[in-house]
Amino acid sequence: MFRIGFGYDTHRLVEGRKLILGGIEIPHATGLLGHSDADVLLHAICDALLGAANLRDIGYHFPDTHPAYKGADSKILLQDAYQLVKDKGYRLGNIDCTIIAEKPKINPHIPEMQRIIAQLLETGEDNISIKATTHEKTDAVGREESMIAQAVALIVEESFAFGVSGSA
């Protein structure tokens, strides 16, 4: 009835790109480099959801070699990944995420990220936990060369989640 999936993503930070994180643009001198908008948080959530449903990973469904995903909005990728999960008979229970970055400060942006992700996943904001931490100036993250996001998703079999009558 319950399934758990883990997602992880990392992208380099470079000049000349917007920083898109958790579905929002955050003012910063650098942005994440990738084939799509490189939103590490939404990518990690996609992988957590897909993994929980045993549907492989984001690269399998939305390959960075396909021109259709060049510059893609990761909010759309997340909606599409969640549709695959729903098509398999599951709904979201909750998500717990961690963003690892030295800068910018993430905490002021978390409520807006929660709101957007909750809308995309058709759930309440209380089901979307986002935390932020640093790497204490160690490795590429600590040198502000990259960011990491991790996510754990709990999905619930639809018949269990909504009962026979269809009510929550």
N, C-alpha and C positions, 0 to 999 in steps of 0.2 A: 504494500500500500504506500510505503514511503521510499524514496530514493534520494541519495545525496550525491552531488557532483562537485568537483573542485575545478576552478579555472585560474589560470595564471597568464599574464601577458607583460611584456616589456618592450619599450620602444626608446630609441635614442632621441635626445633633445637637440634641435638644431635651430639656427637663426632662419628667419624668413618663413616660418610656419606659424599658424595660429595654434594656441594651446587649447585643444578640445578635450575635456575631461568630464566624465559623467553626463555627457550630453549637453554641456554648456561650454561657452568660450570663456576662458579665464585670462585676464590681461597678464601677459608675461613676455619677457624678452625673447624667449625661445618657445618652440612648439614641438610636438611629437612627430617624428618622421615615420611615414608608412605609406602603403599603397592607397589605403582609405584615409579617413581623417585621423587614424591612429589613436583613437580613444582607448587607452589601455584599460580603463575601468569597464567600459561596456564590452570590450573584447573578452575580458576575464569572466564577466557575467555570462556572456554567450557560451563560453566553454564550460562553465559550471552547469548551466542548464542543459546543454547538449550532452555533457558527460553523465549527468544524472539520469537522462533518458536513454543512455547508451546509443547516442546518435553521432558518434565520432566528435569532430571538433570544428571550430570556426573556419580553419583553413580548408577543410574538406568541402564544406558547403559554400564558402565564399572565398575562393582561392585568389591570392594576390597576383596570379598570372592571368586572371581574366580581366579584360578591359572594362567590363561592366562595373567592376568594383573600384576602379581608379577614382580616387577622391570621394568614395562612398561615405555617406552619412551613417555612422555607426548606430544611430538610433533606429534606422531602418533595418540594419543587420540584426539588432537585438529583437525587434518585432518579428522578423522573419524566423529567427532561431526559436523564439518562444512559440510561434505558430507550429513549428515542427514538433515541439514538446506537446502542445495541446492536441495536435493531430494523432499523437500516440496515446492519448487518453489521460494526460497529466495536467495538473495546474500547479502554480507556484505556492509553496508554503511560505518560505521566507528566504532571504539572501543576506549573507554577512560578507562584507568586503573590507579590504585594507588597501589603501593607496600608500606607496612608499616613495617619497620625494623629499629632497632638501628644500626646494622652493618651487613655486610660491606656497604661501600658507594655504592649506586646503580647507581647514575647518570652517572659515566663513562661508564657503560655497556648498557645504554639505546639505543644508536644508533644500536648496534649489535642485541639487542632484537627486536627492531622495524623491522630491516631487515629480521630476521628469521620469525617473526610472519606474516609480510606482505607476504612473500613467501608462507607460509603455508595456508594463507587465500586468496591467489590469488588476492592481491590488492596492492596499492601503500603504501609506508612507511608513507606518510602523513595521511593515514587513521588509523594509529595505534599510539595513544597517550599513553605514559607511564610516570607517575610521581612517585616520591618517597618522603616519609616523615618518620618521627620517631614517637614514642609514648612518647617522652620527658621523657624517663626513668620510665614511669608508667606501671604497670601490667606486664604480662609475656612477651609481646613484648619488653617493656622497659628494662626488665632484660635480654634480649637477649636469652630468652627461646623459642621463637616462632616468626613466621612471618605471616603476613596477606596480602592478595591481594584482591582487589575489581575491578570489571570491569562492564562497561555498554556497550552494543552492540546495534547498530541500524542496522536492516536488512530491505531490500527493496524487495518488490515483483519483481521477475525477469522480468515480462512483463513491469513493470513500469521502472525498473532500466535500461533496455537495449532497450526499445522501440520495436516496431513491427519489425523493420529491424534487430534487434540483435546488433546494435551498441551502444556503451556507450554514 
